[in-house]
Amino acid sequence: MSYADLITQAIMSSPEKKLTLSQVYEWMVQNVPYFRDKGDSNSSAGWKHIMVVEVLLSKRLYSSVRPPLVSTVNKDKA
């Protein structure tokens, strides 16, 4: 499963179908076994950076103009 797939899964699990980037991080740590021990700031910088890049590059994900809402799912391209 790709980062884009995980981000999409996190967003779709939200009632509003939107999450802030920090909410996506929280979802990853709580729901993906690989990330459970990688939630602290020392061990998370690398994968969090990859998540930001993935949101910015993915055709399925949008990046909003203003934080904190940095991503939503484009249902037409998902």
MODELLER restraints for C-alpha pairs under 7 A, 6 or more apart:
rsr = mdl.restraints
at = mdl.atoms
rsr.add(forms.Gaussian(group=physical.xy_distance, feature=features.Distance(at['CA:3:A'], at['CA:51:A']), mean=6.70, stdev=0.5))
rsr.add(forms.Gaussian(group=physical.xy_distance, feature=features.Distance(at['CA:3:A'], at['CA:54:A']), mean=6.85, stdev=0.5))
rsr.add(forms.Gaussian(group=physical.xy_distance, feature=features.Distance(at['CA:4:A'], at['CA:54:A']), mean=6.30, stdev=0.5))
rsr.add(forms.Gaussian(group=physical.xy_distance, feature=features.Distance(at['CA:4:A'], at['CA:58:A']), mean=6.86, stdev=0.5))
rsr.add(forms.Gaussian(group=physical.xy_distance, feature=features.Distance(at['CA:7:A'], at['CA:24:A']), mean=6.61, stdev=0.5))
rsr.add(forms.Gaussian(group=physical.xy_distance, feature=features.Distance(at['CA:8:A'], at['CA:73:A']), mean=6.45, stdev=0.5))
rsr.add(forms.Gaussian(group=physical.xy_distance, feature=features.Distance(at['CA:10:A'], at['CA:24:A']), mean=6.14, stdev=0.5))
rsr.add(forms.Gaussian(group=physical.xy_distance, feature=features.Distance(at['CA:10:A'], at['CA:27:A']), mean=6.20, stdev=0.5))
rsr.add(forms.Gaussian(group=physical.xy_distance, feature=features.Distance(at['CA:11:A'], at['CA:17:A']), mean=5.26, stdev=0.5))
rsr.add(forms.Gaussian(group=physical.xy_distance, feature=features.Distance(at['CA:11:A'], at['CA:18:A']), mean=5.49, stdev=0.5))
rsr.add(forms.Gaussian(group=physical.xy_distance, feature=features.Distance(at['CA:11:A'], at['CA:19:A']), mean=5.87, stdev=0.5))
rsr.add(forms.Gaussian(group=physical.xy_distance, feature=features.Distance(at['CA:11:A'], at['CA:72:A']), mean=6.71, stdev=0.5))
rsr.add(forms.Gaussian(group=physical.xy_distance, feature=features.Distance(at['CA:11:A'], at['CA:73:A']), mean=6.94, stdev=0.5))
rsr.add(forms.Gaussian(group=physical.xy_distance, feature=features.Distance(at['CA:17:A'], at['CA:72:A']), mean=6.60, stdev=0.5))
rsr.add(forms.Gaussian(group=physical.xy_distance, feature=features.Distance(at['CA:18:A'], at['CA:71:A']), mean=6.47, stdev=0.5))
rsr.add(forms.Gaussian(group=physical.xy_distance, feature=features.Distance(at['CA:18:A'], at['CA:72:A']), mean=4.92, stdev=0.5))
rsr.add(forms.Gaussian(group=physical.xy_distance, feature=features.Distance(at['CA:19:A'], at['CA:69:A']), mean=6.24, stdev=0.5))
rsr.add(forms.Gaussian(group=physical.xy_distance, feature=features.Distance(at['CA:19:A'], at['CA:71:A']), mean=6.35, stdev=0.5))
rsr.add(forms.Gaussian(group=physical.xy_distance, feature=features.Distance(at['CA:19:A'], at['CA:72:A']), mean=6.89, stdev=0.5))
rsr.add(forms.Gaussian(group=physical.xy_distance, feature=features.Distance(at['CA:20:A'], at['CA:68:A']), mean=5.27, stdev=0.5))
rsr.add(forms.Gaussian(group=physical.xy_distance, feature=features.Distance(at['CA:20:A'], at['CA:69:A']), mean=4.67, stdev=0.5))
rsr.add(forms.Gaussian(group=physical.xy_distance, feature=features.Distance(at['CA:20:A'], at['CA:70:A']), mean=5.56, stdev=0.5))
rsr.add(forms.Gaussian(group=physical.xy_distance, feature=features.Distance(at['CA:20:A'], at['CA:71:A']), mean=6.63, stdev=0.5))
rsr.add(forms.Gaussian(group=physical.xy_distance, feature=features.Distance(at['CA:21:A'], at['CA:70:A']), mean=5.97, stdev=0.5))
rsr.add(forms.Gaussian(group=physical.xy_distance, feature=features.Distance(at['CA:28:A'], at['CA:35:A']), mean=6.30, stdev=0.5))
rsr.add(forms.Gaussian(group=physical.xy_distance, feature=features.Distance(at['CA:29:A'], at['CA:35:A']), mean=4.86, stdev=0.5))
rsr.add(forms.Gaussian(group=physical.xy_distance, feature=features.Distance(at['CA:29:A'], at['CA:36:A']), mean=4.59, stdev=0.5))
rsr.add(forms.Gaussian(group=physical.xy_distance, feature=features.Distance(at['CA:29:A'], at['CA:39:A']), mean=5.89, stdev=0.5))
rsr.add(forms.Gaussian(group=physical.xy_distance, feature=features.Distance(at['CA:30:A'], at['CA:36:A']), mean=6.22, stdev=0.5))
rsr.add(forms.Gaussian(group=physical.xy_distance, feature=features.Distance(at['CA:38:A'], at['CA:44:A']), mean=5.43, stdev=0.5))
rsr.add(forms.Gaussian(group=physical.xy_distance, feature=features.Distance(at['CA:55:A'], at['CA:61:A']), mean=5.74, stdev=0.5))
rsr.add(forms.Gaussian(group=physical.xy_distance, feature=features.Distance(at['CA:55:A'], at['CA:62:A']), mean=6.77, stdev=0.5))
rsr.add(forms.Gaussian(group=physical.xy_distance, feature=features.Distance(at['CA:55:A'], at['CA:63:A']), mean=6.58, stdev=0.5))
rsr.add(forms.Gaussian(group=physical.xy_distance, feature=features.Distance(at['CA:55:A'], at['CA:71:A']), mean=6.83, stdev=0.5))
rsr.add(forms.Gaussian(group=physical.xy_distance, feature=features.Distance(at['CA:56:A'], at['CA:63:A']), mean=6.11, stdev=0.5))
rsr.add(forms.Gaussian(group=physical.xy_distance, feature=features.Distance(at['CA:60:A'], at['CA:73:A']), mean=6.08, stdev=0.5))
rsr.add(forms.Gaussian(group=physical.xy_distance, feature=features.Distance(at['CA:60:A'], at['CA:74:A']), mean=5.32, stdev=0.5))
rsr.add(forms.Gaussian(group=physical.xy_distance, feature=features.Distance(at['CA:60:A'], at['CA:77:A']), mean=5.45, stdev=0.5))
rsr.add(forms.Gaussian(group=physical.xy_distance, feature=features.Distance(at['CA:60:A'], at['CA:78:A']), mean=5.33, stdev=0.5))
rsr.add(forms.Gaussian(group=physical.xy_distance, feature=features.Distance(at['CA:61:A'], at['CA:71:A']), mean=6.14, stdev=0.5))
rsr.add(forms.Gaussian(group=physical.xy_distance, feature=features.Distance(at['CA:61:A'], at['CA:72:A']), mean=5.88, stdev=0.5))
rsr.add(forms.Gaussian(group=physical.xy_distance, feature=features.Distance(at['CA:61:A'], at['CA:73:A']), mean=5.08, stdev=0.5))
rsr.add(forms.Gaussian(group=physical.xy_distance, feature=features.Distance(at['CA:61:A'], at['CA:74:A']), mean=5.98, stdev=0.5))
rsr.add(forms.Gaussian(group=physical.xy_distance, feature=features.Distance(at['CA:62:A'], at['CA:71:A']), mean=5.15, stdev=0.5))
rsr.add(forms.Gaussian(group=physical.xy_distance, feature=features.Distance(at['CA:62:A'], at['CA:72:A']), mean=5.56, stdev=0.5))
rsr.add(forms.Gaussian(group=physical.xy_distance, feature=features.Distance(at['CA:62:A'], at['CA:73:A']), mean=6.59, stdev=0.5))
rsr.add(forms.Gaussian(group=physical.xy_distance, feature=features.Distance(at['CA:62:A'], at['CA:74:A']), mean=6.98, stdev=0.5))
rsr.add(forms.Gaussian(group=physical.xy_distance, feature=features.Distance(at['CA:63:A'], at['CA:70:A']), mean=4.90, stdev=0.5))
rsr.add(forms.Gaussian(group=physical.xy_distance, feature=features.Distance(at['CA:63:A'], at['CA:71:A']), mean=4.99, stdev=0.5))
rsr.add(forms.Gaussian(group=physical.xy_distance, feature=features.Distance(at['CA:64:A'], at['CA:70:A']), mean=5.02, stdev=0.5))
rsr.add(forms.Gaussian(group=physical.xy_distance, feature=features.Distance(at['CA:64:A'], at['CA:71:A']), mean=6.37, stdev=0.5))
